């Protein structure tokens, strides 16, 4: 049975492994993963300072996300799912959890910056692209979609 609870900061190393394996799932070159390593490495302090939620299967963390307030809007950061659970509805459960929390808290919008491989998933969740951010990795330009869903 899958349930969602607040992240325990002591789980930082396990959640780091989830993030790294989820990013690797998309087939990025290993040297890109090395470049992204600092962004995919989470300290216990990160989870103390940022509201984060974890999906648990039995007693095993299988996915997590962070919910932030940026300029009065709710933002999802770091929604990561263990590769063996991708496509099994876990990401959807976490997304709906975030949607419920943000709606209860009176936010008008929920936003995120998506990995290009995840854009289709977020569109299925009802989000639409409102912008983009250009990012370079190893001198290769990437376009990261900025997604939004209206909660009103």
C-alpha positions as CSV (number, residue, x, y, z in Angstrom):
1,X,0.0,0.0,0.0
2,X,1.3,3.4,-1.0
3,X,1.0,6.4,1.4
4,X,2.4,9.9,1.5
5,X,4.0,11.6,4.5
6,X,6.4,14.4,5.3
7,X,10.0,13.6,4.5
8,X,12.3,12.8,7.5
9,X,15.5,14.7,6.9
10,X,17.4,11.5,7.8
11,X,16.1,10.1,4.5
12,X,18.2,12.5,2.5
13,X,20.7,9.9,1.1
14,X,17.9,7.5,0.1
15,X,16.0,10.4,-1.6
16,X,19.2,11.5,-3.4
17,X,19.5,7.9,-4.8
18,X,15.9,8.2,-6.0
19,X,16.5,11.5,-7.8
20,X,19.8,10.3,-9.4
21,X,18.3,7.0,-10.6
22,X,15.1,8.8,-11.9
23,X,17.3,11.3,-13.9
24,X,19.4,8.4,-15.2
25,X,16.2,6.7,-16.4
26,X,15.8,9.2,-19.2
27,X,19.1,8.1,-20.8
28,X,21.1,11.2,-20.3
29,X,24.8,10.9,-20.9
30,X,26.8,9.9,-17.8
31,X,28.9,13.1,-18.0
32,X,25.7,15.2,-17.9
33,X,24.6,13.3,-14.7
34,X,28.0,14.1,-13.2
35,X,27.4,17.8,-14.0
36,X,23.9,17.6,-12.4
37,X,25.2,15.7,-9.4
38,X,25.2,18.7,-7.0
39,X,21.5,19.5,-8.0
40,X,20.5,15.9,-7.4
41,X,22.3,15.6,-4.1
42,X,20.1,16.4,-1.1
43,X,21.3,17.2,2.4
44,X,19.2,16.7,5.6
45,X,19.2,20.5,5.9
46,X,17.4,20.8,2.5
47,X,14.5,18.8,3.9
48,X,14.5,20.8,7.2
49,X,14.3,24.1,5.2
50,X,11.9,23.0,2.4
51,X,8.5,21.3,2.8
52,X,8.9,17.9,1.2
53,X,6.7,14.9,0.9
54,X,7.6,11.2,0.3
55,X,5.6,8.3,-1.1
56,X,6.1,5.1,0.8
57,X,5.5,1.5,-0.4
58,X,5.5,-0.6,2.7
59,X,8.4,1.0,4.5
60,X,10.4,1.9,1.4
61,X,10.6,5.5,0.0
62,X,9.8,5.4,-3.7
63,X,9.2,9.0,-4.7
64,X,9.2,12.5,-3.3
65,X,8.6,16.1,-4.1
66,X,9.2,19.6,-2.6
67,X,6.5,22.2,-2.3
68,X,7.7,25.9,-2.3
69,X,6.2,29.3,-2.2
70,X,7.8,31.6,-4.8
71,X,6.4,35.1,-5.1
72,X,3.0,34.1,-3.8
73,X,2.7,31.1,-6.1
74,X,3.1,27.4,-5.2
75,X,5.9,25.6,-7.0
76,X,6.7,21.9,-7.1
77,X,10.4,21.2,-7.2
78,X,12.2,17.9,-7.4
79,X,9.4,15.5,-8.1
80,X,11.3,12.2,-8.5
81,X,10.0,8.6,-8.8
82,X,12.1,5.4,-8.6
83,X,12.4,4.2,-12.1
84,X,10.7,0.8,-11.4
85,X,7.6,2.8,-10.3
86,X,7.5,5.2,-13.3
87,X,4.3,4.8,-15.2
88,X,2.5,3.2,-12.2
89,X,0.6,6.3,-11.0
90,X,3.0,7.3,-8.2
91,X,3.9,10.6,-9.8
92,X,0.2,11.2,-10.3
93,X,-0.5,10.5,-6.6
94,X,2.3,13.0,-5.5
95,X,1.1,15.6,-8.0
96,X,-2.5,15.3,-6.8
97,X,-1.3,15.5,-3.2
98,X,0.5,18.8,-4.1
99,X,-2.5,20.1,-5.9
100,X,-4.8,19.4,-2.9
101,X,-2.4,21.1,-0.5
102,X,-2.0,24.2,-2.6
103,X,-5.7,24.5,-3.2
104,X,-6.4,24.1,0.6
105,X,-3.8,26.9,1.2
106,X,-5.6,29.3,-1.2
107,X,-3.0,29.5,-3.9
108,X,-4.2,30.6,-7.3
109,X,-1.6,28.7,-9.3
110,X,0.7,25.7,-9.0
111,X,3.8,25.9,-11.2
112,X,7.0,24.0,-11.9
113,X,10.0,23.9,-14.3
114,X,9.8,20.5,-16.0
115,X,12.5,18.2,-17.4
116,X,11.6,18.1,-21.1
117,X,10.9,14.3,-20.7
118,X,8.3,15.0,-18.1
119,X,6.3,17.7,-20.0
120,X,3.8,15.2,-21.4
121,X,3.1,13.9,-17.9
122,X,2.4,17.3,-16.5
123,X,0.2,18.1,-19.5
124,X,-1.8,15.0,-18.7
125,X,-2.2,16.4,-15.1
126,X,-3.8,19.5,-16.6
127,X,-0.8,21.8,-16.6
128,X,0.1,24.0,-19.6
129,X,3.3,25.6,-20.7
130,X,3.5,29.3,-19.8
131,X,7.2,29.9,-20.6
132,X,10.6,28.3,-20.8
133,X,14.1,28.6,-19.5
134,X,17.1,28.0,-21.6
135,X,19.8,25.9,-19.9
136,X,23.1,24.8,-21.2
137,X,24.7,21.4,-20.3
138,X,28.1,20.6,-21.7
139,X,27.7,23.4,-24.3
140,X,24.4,21.9,-25.5
141,X,21.4,24.2,-25.2
142,X,18.2,22.8,-23.6
143,X,14.8,24.3,-23.3
144,X,13.1,23.7,-19.9
145,X,9.3,24.2,-20.0
146,X,7.7,26.3,-17.2
147,X,4.3,24.7,-16.5
148,X,1.2,26.0,-14.6
149,X,-2.2,24.9,-13.5
150,X,-4.8,27.3,-12.3
151,X,-6.4,26.4,-9.0
152,X,-9.2,29.0,-9.1
